[in-house]
Amino acid sequence: MRMSENDDIRLTRTHVILHHREEQISRNIAAVEGGKPYIDLRLNRFPSESDSSWCGDSDRGVVGRKERAYNINYPRRITSKLNQYVFGNPITREGADEEFVTDVTRCGQTANEFMEHVNEAYTSGGWCWVSVDRGSPPLDEEGNPVQRSQAQREASRDRVYWILWSPTEVVDWHYSKEDGRLLWLITETSTYDNSDPDSAPVNMRQRSLWQRDGQGIRFETRDGGENWTETPFTYAGGDIPFHMVGKASAKPHWFDDVEILQAAILNLLSADQENIVEAVFPQLVLPFGLIENVMAAAEVKYEQAIEMVRGLNYPLFEPSEDSGTSRFISPDAGDMETIPKRLADLKKELYDVVGLAMSMGGASAQVQSAESKRWDHLDPESTLKELSSKLEAAEQKLVQFSRQLDSTFSVYDPVYPRKFDIEDTEELTKSLTGISMLPLPPEADKEVKKAALKILSRITPIGPERMQELVDEIDSYDPSLRAIVGDD
């Protein structure tokens, strides 16, 4: 069946929350991905900036400011740091199928790697979606599913797999007011299909309407056309196998501030670079009429006269009344420090927004009181606990949906950490060094050495078995033996 976008609202509808948030969410995602696309999206042109300065001049070999701009990706550092904390401790998956856990996407992603990507999407967008699919089983001539053995299923790679959807890929949805479960949901994706070497590649746009009781409709159009094809599909189980990680809201998300600060840093970095370029190549000031005098005296054209005046191999002759007029002007050295100082302030403010200021380069620990440090821990601790809880609930839902689509799936209960090592390693080392200088009894000295081992493992990872060996060696150490040897 074919139809156009004007014929069916299902081809164009968008949830009101996504309608308000889509532009900023796209910016947030672009900020995490970084690179040239983010520069093109968020680098601003100066007021009254010339085309030559902004775009460059290929005829003269001049590279414009837009092309010279670079982006230091702080949003990516933030999401990576969050992943480092949450997934730095073991996640318990007792009873899980090890083969499945090592490849939950059928594309080689482990469960941890998949959930790290979930965190990136949730953190940047405020919410995201995860789902479980299995694909349609083969049908007999009457349209009924063909029963196959486990070996046949494994040979055909017929098994459940997990999918991550960004907030912009699930375009509309509705929860039932009666039971709070999804009543229907619409996804939208674009794919590039070049599978047939004898045919031209095709750009496919696809919308899928997921409904309860295993029913769905897939709409497709090719190469931006207005005509869509409609095809029904089925899936196992009654519940729509989609779960929203987080909560969709039209209100600003805290990562919006991260992206806005990142855009400000990007533009200030470009302005600072331009400032340096202007200072390295200062502006030449010449007496009025000097170029005309050179043209007449040397019998050259205007362009040649300009090069002669700018060059170092030609003598210049100033009229007596203009003596001392020729000079170079450049920004004051003190003014050059304004932008770098502001950049440092913006980076601190960016990490403060995340709630990771202390662990990611916030205020200097030397100027903080002990009480202040204790309060600072509350931000990162609460941030990480909330994040860990969200990811754990998401994986629990994925396990539930996997069982719904495959009765042989090994059900397990994932357990994510709730305690995190967010202490500053340098400060802990200083404190421990001070404690070790005190006259401690032997048993207390052993505890100091064990604490030092934990700090060392954060700098150079130490495996569990090796760590236990070192702890046992500390426990068996007798300080009195060393004293006897020293006396000999």
C-alpha positions in Angstrom: 0.0 0.0 0.0 1.3 3.4 -0.9 0.5 6.8 0.6 1.9 10.3 1.0 2.7 12.3 4.1 -0.4 14.4 3.6 -2.6 11.3 3.7 -1.5 9.9 7.1 -0.6 11.8 10.3 1.5 8.8 11.5 4.1 9.8 8.9 4.7 13.3 10.4 3.5 13.4 14.0 6.0 14.3 16.8 5.5 14.3 20.5 5.1 17.8 21.9 7.9 17.3 24.4 10.3 16.3 21.6 9.1 19.1 19.5 10.3 21.6 22.1 13.5 19.8 23.0 14.7 18.4 19.7 17.0 21.3 18.6 18.8 21.5 21.9 19.1 17.7 22.3 20.7 17.6 18.8 23.2 20.2 19.9 24.0 18.2 23.1 24.6 15.0 21.1 26.7 16.9 18.6 28.8 18.4 21.5 29.6 14.9 22.8 30.5 13.6 19.4 32.6 16.7 18.8 34.8 17.2 15.7 34.2 19.4 12.7 30.4 19.0 12.6 30.2 20.6 16.1 32.5 23.5 15.0 30.3 24.1 11.9 27.2 24.0 14.1 28.3 26.3 16.9 31.2 28.6 15.9 29.9 32.1 15.5 31.0 34.7 13.0 32.2 38.0 14.5 30.0 41.1 13.7 31.3 42.9 10.6 33.9 40.1 10.0 35.0 40.1 6.4 34.5 37.1 4.2 38.3 36.7 3.8 38.7 36.5 7.6 35.8 34.1 8.1 36.0 31.9 5.0 39.5 32.5 3.8 40.7 33.2 0.3 41.7 30.2 -1.8 43.2 32.4 -4.5 45.7 33.8 -2.1 46.1 30.7 0.0 44.5 32.3 3.1 42.8 29.9 5.5 39.8 31.4 7.2 39.1 31.5 10.9 36.3 28.9 10.6 38.6 26.4 9.1 41.4 27.1 11.7 39.0 26.6 14.6 39.6 23.7 16.9 37.4 22.1 19.6 38.5 20.7 23.0 35.7 18.2 23.7 34.9 18.7 27.4 31.3 17.1 27.1 32.9 13.9 25.9 35.3 14.0 28.9 32.3 14.4 31.2 30.4 11.4 29.9 33.6 9.3 29.8 34.4 10.3 33.4 30.8 9.3 34.5 31.3 5.9 32.7 34.7 5.5 34.4 33.1 5.9 37.8 30.0 3.8 37.3 31.7 1.0 35.3 35.0 1.1 37.2 33.5 -1.2 39.8 32.3 -4.7 38.9 28.6 -5.0 37.9 27.1 -8.3 39.1 25.1 -10.3 36.6 24.6 -13.6 38.4 22.9 -16.2 36.3 23.5 -14.4 33.0 24.5 -16.3 29.9 28.2 -15.4 29.4 28.0 -15.7 25.6 25.1 -13.3 25.5 26.8 -10.8 27.9 29.8 -10.6 25.7 27.6 -9.7 22.7 24.3 -8.1 23.5 23.8 -6.3 20.2 24.8 -9.1 17.7 27.5 -6.6 16.6 30.1 -7.4 19.2 29.2 -5.0 22.0 29.4 -6.3 25.6 26.7 -5.5 28.1 29.0 -2.9 29.7 29.8 -1.3 26.4 26.2 -1.1 25.5 25.2 0.4 28.8 28.0 3.0 28.6 26.5 4.2 25.3 23.1 4.3 27.1 24.6 6.5 29.7 26.0 8.9 27.0 22.6 9.2 25.3 20.8 9.6 28.6 23.3 12.1 30.0 23.3 14.3 26.9 19.6 14.2 26.1 17.9 13.9 29.4 16.3 10.6 28.3 16.8 7.9 25.7 15.2 4.6 24.9 16.3 1.0 24.9 14.5 -1.9 23.3 14.8 -5.6 22.6 14.3 -7.2 19.2 14.6 -10.7 17.8 13.5 -10.4 14.2 10.7 -12.2 12.6 10.8 -16.0 12.6 10.4 -17.9 9.3 6.8 -18.6 8.3 5.3 -21.7 6.6 3.1 -21.6 3.6 0.1 -20.8 5.8 1.8 -17.9 7.5 2.5 -19.7 10.8 5.9 -19.6 12.6 8.2 -22.5 11.8 9.3 -24.5 14.9 13.1 -24.9 14.9 15.6 -26.5 17.2 18.0 -24.5 19.4 20.9 -25.5 17.1 19.0 -24.2 14.0 18.2 -21.0 15.8 21.8 -20.5 16.8 23.0 -21.3 13.2 20.7 -18.6 11.8 21.6 -16.1 14.6 18.0 -16.1 15.7 18.3 -14.7 19.2 17.3 -11.5 21.1 19.5 -8.4 20.9 19.4 -5.0 22.5 19.0 -1.7 20.7 19.7 1.9 21.9 17.6 4.7 20.6 18.5 8.4 21.0 15.6 10.8 22.1 15.3 12.0 18.5 14.7 8.5 17.1 11.6 7.8 19.1 9.4 10.6 17.7 6.1 9.9 19.5 4.6 7.7 22.2 1.7 7.3 24.6 1.4 5.6 28.0 -1.9 4.1 29.0 -3.6 6.0 31.9 -5.0 2.7 33.2 -1.9 0.6 33.7 1.0 3.0 33.0 2.4 0.8 30.2 3.2 1.9 26.6 0.0 1.9 24.5 1.9 2.7 21.2 5.2 4.1 20.1 6.7 5.4 16.8 10.3 5.2 15.8 12.0 6.9 12.9 15.4 6.0 11.4 17.4 6.7 8.2 19.6 4.1 6.6 22.0 3.9 3.7 21.5 0.7 1.7 24.3 -0.3 -0.7 23.8 -4.1 -0.3 23.2 -4.7 -4.0 26.4 -4.1 -6.1 24.4 -4.1 -9.3 22.1 -1.2 -8.2 22.6 2.3 -7.1 22.7 2.9 -3.3 19.4 3.9 -1.7 18.7 6.2 1.2 15.9 4.8 3.2 13.7 6.6 5.7 11.6 4.4 8.0 8.9 4.9 10.5 7.7 2.0 12.6 4.5 2.1 14.7 4.7 -0.3 17.6 1.4 -1.4 19.2 0.4 -3.8 22.0 -0.2 -7.5 21.5 2.7 -7.9 19.1 1.3 -5.8 16.2 3.2 -3.2 14.3 3.2 -1.2 11.0 6.4 -0.2 9.1 6.4 2.8 6.7 9.2 3.3 4.2 10.2 5.8 1.6 13.3 6.0 -0.6 15.6 8.9 -1.5 13.5 11.6 0.1 10.4 10.7 -1.8 6.9 11.7 -0.6 5.4 8.3 -1.3 5.5 5.7 1.5 5.0 2.0 1.5 3.1 0.3 4.5 4.0 -3.2 5.7 2.6 -4.9 8.8 5.0 -6.7 11.2 4.7 -8.8 14.4 6.8 -9.3 17.5 6.6 -11.7 20.4 4.8 -10.9 23.6 2.2 -8.4 24.7 4.1 -5.4 26.0 5.9 -3.1 23.6 9.6 -4.0 24.2 10.7 -0.4 24.7 11.9 1.3 27.9 12.5 5.0 28.5 15.7 5.7 30.4 15.1 8.8 32.4 12.0 11.0 32.0 11.0 13.1 29.0 10.5 16.7 29.9 10.1 20.0 27.9 12.1 21.8 30.6 15.8 22.5 30.2 18.2 19.6 31.1 21.4 20.3 33.0 23.5 19.1 30.1 22.1 22.0 28.1 24.2 24.3 30.3 27.2 22.0 29.5 26.7 22.4 25.8 26.2 26.2 26.1 29.4 26.6 28.0 31.1 24.3 25.5 30.0 26.6 22.7 31.2 29.6 24.6 34.6 27.9 25.1 34.8 27.0 21.4 34.2 30.6 20.4 36.6 32.1 22.9 39.3 29.7 21.8 38.8 30.8 18.3 38.8 34.5 19.4 42.0 33.9 21.4 43.7 32.2 18.4 42.7 35.1 16.2 44.0 37.5 18.8 47.4 35.7 18.7 47.5 35.7 14.9 46.8 39.5 14.9 49.5 40.0 17.5 52.1 38.0 15.6 51.2 39.8 12.4 50.7 43.4 13.6 49.0 46.1 11.6 51.3 48.3 9.5 50.7 52.1 9.7 52.1 54.2 6.9 52.1 58.0 6.1 49.3 59.1 3.8 50.5 59.2 0.2 53.5 56.9 0.7 52.2 54.3 -1.7 51.7 56.9 -4.5 55.2 58.2 -4.0 56.7 54.6 -4.3 54.6 54.0 -7.4 55.9 57.2 -9.0 59.5 56.8 -7.9 59.8 53.1 -8.8 57.5 53.2 -11.8 55.5 50.2 -10.5 51.8 49.3 -10.2 49.8 49.7 -6.9 50.1 45.9 -6.0 53.9 46.0 -6.5 54.2 49.1 -4.5 52.3 47.5 -1.6 54.6 44.5 -1.6 57.7 46.8 -1.7 56.4 48.8 1.3 55.6 45.6 3.2 58.8 43.8 2.3 62.2 44.0 4.1 64.5 44.2 1.0 63.4 47.6 -0.2 64.5 51.0 1.3 61.6 53.4 2.3 61.9 57.1 2.1 59.6 59.2 4.3 59.0 62.9 3.8 60.5 65.0 6.5 57.1 66.1 7.8 56.1 62.3 8.2 59.3 61.3 10.0 58.5 58.6 12.6 54.9 58.0 11.3 55.5 54.5 9.9 55.0 51.9 12.6 53.3 48.6 13.6 50.4 48.5 16.0 49.4 45.4 17.9 47.3 44.5 21.0 48.7 45.3 24.4 50.3 42.3 26.1 48.0 42.7 29.1 44.9 42.6 27.0 46.1 39.3 25.5 45.5 37.6 28.9 41.8 38.5 29.2 40.5 35.6 27.1 42.7 32.8 28.6 41.6 33.9 32.1 38.0 33.8 31.0 38.5 30.4 29.4 39.8 29.0 32.7 36.7 30.4 34.5 34.4 28.8 32.0 36.0 25.4 32.3 35.6 25.5 36.1 32.0 26.6 35.8 31.4 23.7 33.3 32.5 21.1 35.8 30.6 22.8 38.6 27.4 22.3 36.5 28.0 18.6 36.3 28.6 18.2 40.0 32.1 16.8 39.5 34.1 20.0 40.2 36.3 18.4 42.9 37.1 15.2 41.0 37.6 16.9 37.6 39.6 20.0 38.3 37.5 22.3 40.4 38.7 24.7 43.2 42.1 24.0 44.6 42.0 21.6 47.5 44.7 23.6 49.3 42.2 26.5 49.8 39.3 24.3 50.9 38.4 23.5 54.5 37.8 20.0 55.6 34.1 20.8 56.0 34.0 22.3 52.5 35.5 19.1 51.0 32.9 16.9 52.7 30.1 19.0 51.3 31.7 18.9 47.8 31.5 15.1 47.9 27.7 15.2 48.1 27.4 16.5 44.5 29.4 13.7 42.7 28.1 11.0 45.1 24.4 11.9 44.4 25.0 12.3 40.7 26.7 8.9 40.4 24.2 7.1 42.6 21.2 8.4 40.6 22.9 7.5 37.3 23.8 4.0 38.6 20.2 3.4 39.7 18.8 4.5 36.3 21.2 2.2 34.3 20.4 -0.7 36.6 16.7 -0.3 36.1 17.2 0.0 32.4 19.1 -3.3 32.2 16.5 -5.0 34.4 13.9 -4.0 31.8 16.0 -5.3 29.0 16.3 -8.6 30.7 12.5 -8.7 31.2 11.9 -7.9 27.5 14.5 -10.5 26.4 12.6 -13.2 28.3 9.3 -11.9 26.8 10.7 -12.4 23.3 12.6 -15.6 24.0 11.4 -18.1 26.6 14.8 -19.7 26.8 16.6 -16.5 27.7 18.6 -16.8 31.0 17.1 -14.3 33.4 19.4 -12.5 35.8 19.3 -9.5 38.1 22.0 -6.9 37.4 23.4 -5.1 40.4 25.2 -1.8 39.8 27.5 -0.1 42.4 26.3 2.5 44.8 29.7 3.5 46.3 32.4 5.2 44.3 36.0 6.3 44.7 35.9 10.0 44.1 38.6 11.1 46.5 41.4 13.2 44.9 44.4 10.8 44.6 47.0 13.5 45.2 45.3 14.8 48.3 44.9 11.2 49.7 48.6 10.6 49.1 49.6 13.7 50.9 47.3 12.8 53.9 48.6 9.3 54.0 52.2 10.5 53.9 51.5 12.7 56.9 50.0 9.9 58.8 52.9 7.5 58.1 55.2 10.0 59.7 53.5 9.6 63.1 54.7 7.0 65.7 52.1 4.4 65.0 51.8 0.9 66.6 52.7 -2.0 64.2 49.1 -3.0 63.5 48.1 0.6 62.6 51.1 0.9 60.3 49.8 -2.1 58.4 46.5 -0.4 57.8 48.4 2.6 56.4 50.2 0.4 54.0 46.9 -1.2 52.9 45.5 2.2 52.3 48.6 3.1 50.2 48.0 0.0 48.1 44.4 1.1 47.3 45.8 4.5 46.1 48.5 2.8 44.1 45.8 0.6 42.4 44.1 3.8 41.2 47.3 5.0 39.5 48.4 1.6 38.2 45.6 -1.0 38.2 46.3 -4.1 40.3 44.3 -7.3 39.7 42.2 -8.8 42.6 44.5 -11.8 43.0 47.7 -9.7 43.1 46.0 -7.3 45.5 45.1 -10.1 47.9 48.7 -11.4 47.7 50.1 -7.9 48.7 47.5 -7.5 51.5 48.5 -11.0 52.9 52.1 -10.0 52.7 51.4 -6.9 54.7 49.4 -8.9 57.3 52.3 -11.4 57.7 54.9 -8.7 58.0 56.6 -8.4 61.5 58.2 -5.0 62.1 60.3 -6.3 65.0 62.2 -8.6 62.6 63.4 -5.5 60.6 64.5 -3.9 63.8 66.6 -7.0 64.7 68.2 -7.1 61.3 68.9 -3.4 61.4 70.7 -3.8 64.8 73.0 -6.5 63.3 
